[in-house]
Amino acid sequence: MPLNWRLASRRKALETRAAVIQAIREFFWARDYLEIETPHRIPAPAPESHIDAIRSDGWFLHTSPELCMKRLLAAGYPRIFQICRCWREGERGTTHTPEFTLLEWYRAGSDYHGLMEDCEALMQSVSHGLGRGDRWVYQGQEIDMRRPWTRMTVQEAFMRHTTVPMAEALTGGRFDEIMVQDIEPQLPANRPCFLYDYPAERASLAWIRSDDPPVAERVELYIGGLELANGFSELTDAEEQRARFESEEARRRSLGKLPYPVPGRFLAELPDVPPSAGIALGVDRLVMLLVDAATIDDVIAFSPEDL
């Protein structure tokens, strides 16, 4: 019987993927994190107008384990991490599949600056564990992985890389468009880069600091042109979070999207979450960087089209 050469050709990438996941686990185990598992099916996801959950027998496949993991923080688990499958409807492209793998971790007593330090230490640990050292090559570009990495506020990114003021982009509904088309392509390709201090309008589940104007303590990590991670200093004000959920849900409905129930148990337990920070990192994209793969299809065993 002939081999499926499409699957066979992925063997080296899948071997690297297995080594990456093992190295991630060893990093967190060495730092006293508890590896946990939360349900993939949940009754109510966090409403986000640009992310759609997939229905599953009246509930939803989670788009992230975020809500359940924060409930564990509220229950007194100070350091937790999880590597799990997540689902998002309609996401398909060179760096997206509807089913993908996330690494997510949370640490009590930390903030988004701590997350940046975690990311640097994690990437260094994984890279050295795989024998890659401080230089990666991705799509012809050498990346210097030595610490510290580039850190740039979103306001600075707008000032450097586009002629449109950030406030104007927000009021005109062009913030995401300008980020993707103008700013992200101009971020450093030869160094990892953290974008942080997002406008309050893009806070999601992040704490908002009372600057003038207010900023969300949110950070995103880019390496080699790929958006790799998104994290926050966690919001713990249940009423503020409920108001944000209601606003996002109203926006979803105005776009004709599937309505979500209110995640009531999460909101009830949110005040018990201590000052903390959490971040989600795309494992598939990390493997893409490490094996120099142009598409996510090259680093997963089966793409949707293979099934």
C-alpha positions as CSV (number, residue, x, y, z in Angstrom):
1,M,0.0,0.0,0.0
2,P,1.5,3.4,-1.0
3,L,2.3,5.9,1.7
4,N,0.4,9.1,2.2
5,W,3.4,11.3,1.3
6,R,1.7,14.5,2.4
7,L,1.5,13.1,6.0
8,A,4.9,11.4,5.8
9,S,6.6,14.7,4.8
10,R,5.6,16.3,8.1
11,R,7.5,13.8,10.2
12,K,10.5,16.1,11.1
13,A,8.1,19.0,12.0
14,L,6.0,16.7,14.1
15,E,9.1,15.4,15.9
16,T,10.1,19.0,16.6
17,R,6.6,19.8,17.8
18,A,6.7,17.0,20.3
19,A,10.0,18.2,21.6
20,V,8.7,21.8,21.9
21,I,5.7,20.7,24.0
22,Q,7.9,18.6,26.2
23,A,10.3,21.6,26.7
24,I,7.3,23.9,27.5
25,R,6.2,21.5,30.2
26,E,9.6,21.2,31.7
27,F,9.9,25.0,31.8
28,F,6.7,25.4,33.9
29,W,7.2,22.3,36.1
30,A,10.6,23.8,37.1
31,R,8.8,27.0,38.2
32,D,6.2,25.3,40.4
33,Y,3.3,25.7,37.9
34,L,0.5,23.1,38.1
35,E,-0.5,21.7,34.8
36,I,-4.3,21.6,34.6
37,E,-7.0,20.6,32.2
38,T,-10.3,22.4,31.8
39,P,-13.4,21.3,29.7
40,H,-13.3,21.9,26.0
41,R,-17.1,22.4,26.0
42,I,-18.4,25.3,28.0
43,P,-21.9,26.8,28.4
44,A,-20.9,30.4,27.7
45,P,-17.7,31.8,26.1
46,A,-16.5,35.3,26.6
47,P,-18.2,37.5,23.9
48,E,-15.7,39.0,21.4
49,S,-17.0,40.6,18.2
50,H,-14.1,39.3,16.1
51,I,-14.0,35.7,17.4
52,D,-16.8,33.2,16.9
53,A,-17.2,30.0,19.0
54,I,-18.4,26.8,17.4
55,R,-21.6,25.3,18.8
56,S,-21.4,21.8,20.4
57,D,-24.7,20.2,21.5
58,G,-26.2,23.4,22.8
59,W,-22.9,24.6,24.4
60,F,-19.7,25.9,22.7
61,L,-16.2,24.6,22.1
62,H,-14.0,27.0,23.9
63,T,-12.0,29.6,21.9
64,S,-9.6,29.7,24.9
65,P,-9.5,28.1,28.3
66,E,-9.4,31.6,29.9
67,L,-12.6,31.7,31.8
68,C,-12.1,28.3,33.5
69,M,-8.5,29.0,34.3
70,K,-9.4,32.3,36.0
71,R,-11.9,30.5,38.1
72,L,-9.0,28.3,39.3
73,L,-7.1,31.4,40.2
74,A,-10.1,32.6,42.2
75,A,-10.1,29.2,44.0
76,G,-6.5,29.7,45.2
77,Y,-4.3,28.1,42.5
78,P,-1.5,30.6,42.2
79,R,0.5,29.3,39.2
80,I,-1.2,27.2,36.5
81,F,-0.6,26.4,32.9
82,Q,-2.4,24.4,30.2
83,I,-1.6,23.1,26.7
84,C,-4.9,22.4,24.9
85,R,-7.0,22.4,21.8
86,C,-9.2,25.4,21.0
87,W,-11.7,26.2,18.2
88,R,-12.7,29.3,16.4
89,E,-15.3,29.2,13.6
90,G,-14.3,30.4,10.1
91,E,-10.6,30.9,10.8
92,R,-8.5,29.5,7.9
93,G,-5.4,30.8,6.3
94,T,-1.6,30.3,6.3
95,T,-1.4,30.9,10.0
96,H,-5.0,29.9,11.1
97,T,-7.0,26.7,11.3
98,P,-10.4,26.4,13.0
99,E,-8.8,23.9,15.5
100,F,-5.5,24.8,17.0
101,T,-3.3,24.4,20.1
102,L,-2.8,27.1,22.8
103,L,-0.4,27.3,25.7
104,E,-2.0,29.5,28.4
105,W,-0.6,30.3,31.8
106,Y,-1.5,32.5,34.8
107,R,0.5,33.7,37.7
108,A,-0.9,35.4,40.9
109,G,1.1,38.4,42.1
110,S,2.3,39.4,38.6
111,D,1.4,41.8,35.9
112,Y,1.9,42.2,32.2
113,H,5.5,43.2,32.7
114,G,6.0,39.8,34.3
115,L,4.4,38.1,31.3
116,M,7.0,39.7,29.0
117,E,9.8,38.3,31.2
118,D,8.1,34.9,31.2
119,C,8.0,34.9,27.4
120,E,11.7,35.8,27.1
121,A,12.6,33.1,29.6
122,L,10.3,30.5,28.0
123,M,11.6,31.0,24.5
124,Q,15.2,30.9,25.7
125,S,14.6,27.7,27.6
126,V,12.8,26.0,24.6
127,S,15.4,27.2,22.1
128,H,18.3,25.9,24.2
129,G,16.5,22.7,25.0
130,L,16.2,22.0,21.2
131,G,19.8,23.0,20.6
132,R,18.9,26.2,18.7
133,G,20.8,28.7,20.7
134,D,20.1,32.5,20.4
135,R,19.8,32.7,16.6
136,W,16.7,31.5,14.7
137,V,16.1,31.7,11.0
138,Y,12.6,32.2,9.7
139,Q,11.7,32.7,6.0
140,G,15.2,34.0,5.2
141,Q,15.4,36.4,8.2
142,E,17.8,35.8,11.0
143,I,16.2,36.5,14.4
144,D,18.3,37.5,17.4
145,M,16.6,35.9,20.4
146,R,18.9,37.3,23.1
147,R,17.3,39.2,25.9
148,P,16.0,41.9,26.4
149,W,13.6,42.0,23.5
150,T,12.2,45.1,21.8
151,R,9.3,46.7,23.8
152,M,7.1,49.3,22.1
153,T,3.8,50.9,23.2
154,V,0.9,50.9,20.8
155,Q,1.0,54.7,20.8
156,E,4.7,54.6,19.8
157,A,3.9,52.2,17.1
158,F,1.3,54.5,15.6
159,M,3.7,57.4,15.8
160,R,6.5,55.5,14.1
161,H,4.7,53.5,11.5
162,T,1.6,55.3,10.3
163,T,0.4,58.8,9.6
164,V,-3.0,58.2,11.2
165,P,-3.2,59.2,14.8
166,M,-4.3,56.4,17.1
167,A,-7.3,58.4,18.4
168,E,-8.5,59.0,14.9
169,A,-8.1,55.3,14.0
170,L,-10.2,54.4,17.0
171,T,-13.0,56.9,16.3
172,G,-13.0,56.0,12.6
173,G,-13.2,52.3,13.2
174,R,-9.8,51.7,11.5
175,F,-7.7,50.7,14.4
176,D,-7.5,46.9,13.6
177,E,-7.1,47.7,9.8
178,I,-4.1,50.0,10.5
179,M,-2.6,47.6,12.9
180,V,-2.6,44.8,10.4
181,Q,-1.8,46.7,7.2
182,D,0.5,49.5,8.4
183,I,2.1,48.6,11.7
184,E,2.6,44.9,12.1
185,P,4.5,44.6,8.8
186,Q,7.0,47.2,10.0
187,L,7.7,45.7,13.4
188,P,11.3,44.5,13.9
189,A,11.8,41.3,11.9
190,N,15.3,40.5,13.3
191,R,14.2,40.8,17.0
192,P,11.2,39.6,19.0
193,C,8.9,42.6,19.7
194,F,6.4,43.3,22.5
195,L,3.5,45.7,21.7
196,Y,2.0,46.9,25.0
197,D,-0.3,49.5,26.6
198,Y,-3.2,49.1,24.2
199,P,-6.0,51.8,24.1
200,A,-8.8,51.2,26.7
201,E,-11.1,50.5,23.8
202,R,-9.1,47.4,23.0
203,A,-8.8,46.2,26.6
204,S,-10.8,42.9,26.3
205,L,-10.3,41.3,29.7
206,A,-7.3,43.4,30.7
207,W,-7.0,45.9,33.6
208,I,-7.2,49.5,32.5
209,R,-4.7,51.9,34.1
210,S,-5.9,55.4,34.8
211,D,-3.4,57.3,32.6
212,D,-4.5,60.2,30.4
213,P,-5.8,58.8,28.2
214,P,-6.4,55.5,30.0
215,V,-4.5,52.4,28.7
216,A,-5.1,48.7,29.0
217,E,-2.3,46.6,30.5
218,R,-2.3,44.3,27.5
219,V,0.7,42.9,25.6
220,E,1.1,41.1,22.3
221,L,4.3,39.3,21.3
222,Y,5.5,39.2,17.6
223,I,8.4,37.1,16.4
224,G,9.5,36.9,12.8
225,G,6.3,38.7,11.7
226,L,4.0,36.3,13.4
227,E,1.7,37.3,16.2
228,L,2.6,34.7,18.8
229,A,1.0,35.7,22.2
230,N,-1.6,37.9,23.8
231,G,-1.8,38.6,27.5
232,F,-3.1,40.9,30.2
233,S,-2.8,42.2,33.7
234,E,-6.1,40.7,34.7
235,L,-9.3,42.7,35.3
236,T,-10.9,41.6,38.6
237,D,-13.8,44.1,38.8
238,A,-16.9,42.0,38.0
239,E,-19.2,44.9,37.3
240,E,-16.7,46.4,34.8
241,Q,-16.2,43.0,33.2
242,R,-20.0,42.5,32.9
243,A,-20.3,45.9,31.2
244,R,-17.6,45.0,28.7
245,F,-19.3,41.7,28.0
246,E,-22.6,43.4,27.5
247,S,-21.0,45.9,25.1
248,E,-19.3,43.2,23.1
249,E,-22.5,41.1,23.0
250,A,-24.4,44.1,21.7
251,R,-21.9,44.6,19.0
252,R,-22.0,40.9,18.1
253,R,-25.8,41.0,17.8
254,S,-25.6,44.2,15.6
255,L,-23.4,42.2,13.2
256,G,-25.9,39.4,13.1
257,K,-23.8,36.9,15.0
258,L,-24.9,34.1,17.2
259,P,-25.8,35.4,20.7
260,Y,-24.0,34.0,23.7
261,P,-25.3,33.4,27.2
262,V,-23.8,35.4,30.1
263,P,-20.9,33.5,31.7
264,G,-22.5,34.0,35.1
265,R,-20.3,31.7,37.3
266,F,-17.2,33.4,36.0
267,L,-18.5,36.8,36.8
268,A,-19.6,35.7,40.3
269,E,-16.1,34.4,41.1
270,L,-14.1,37.1,39.4
271,P,-13.8,39.3,42.6
272,D,-11.9,36.4,44.2
273,V,-9.2,36.5,41.6
274,P,-6.0,38.0,43.1
275,P,-3.9,40.5,41.3
276,S,-2.5,38.4,38.5
277,A,-1.6,38.1,34.9
278,G,-2.2,35.6,32.1
279,I,-1.3,35.0,28.5
280,A,-2.1,32.7,25.6
281,L,0.6,31.6,23.2
282,G,0.0,29.8,19.8
283,V,1.9,26.6,19.9
284,D,1.4,25.9,16.2
285,R,3.0,29.2,15.3
286,L,5.9,28.7,17.6
287,V,6.6,25.4,15.9
288,M,6.3,27.2,12.5
289,L,9.1,29.5,13.6
290,L,11.3,26.7,14.9
291,V,11.0,24.6,11.7
292,D,10.9,27.5,9.3
293,A,7.5,26.6,8.0
294,A,5.6,29.1,5.8
295,T,2.2,27.7,6.6
296,I,0.5,26.2,9.7
297,D,-0.4,23.1,7.6
298,D,3.3,22.1,7.7
299,V,3.4,21.7,11.5
300,I,0.1,19.9,12.3
301,A,-0.6,16.2,11.5
302,F,-3.9,16.9,9.7
303,S,-5.2,20.1,8.2
304,P,-9.0,20.4,7.8
305,E,-8.5,19.5,4.1
306,D,-6.7,16.3,5.0
307,L,-9.7,14.8,6.8
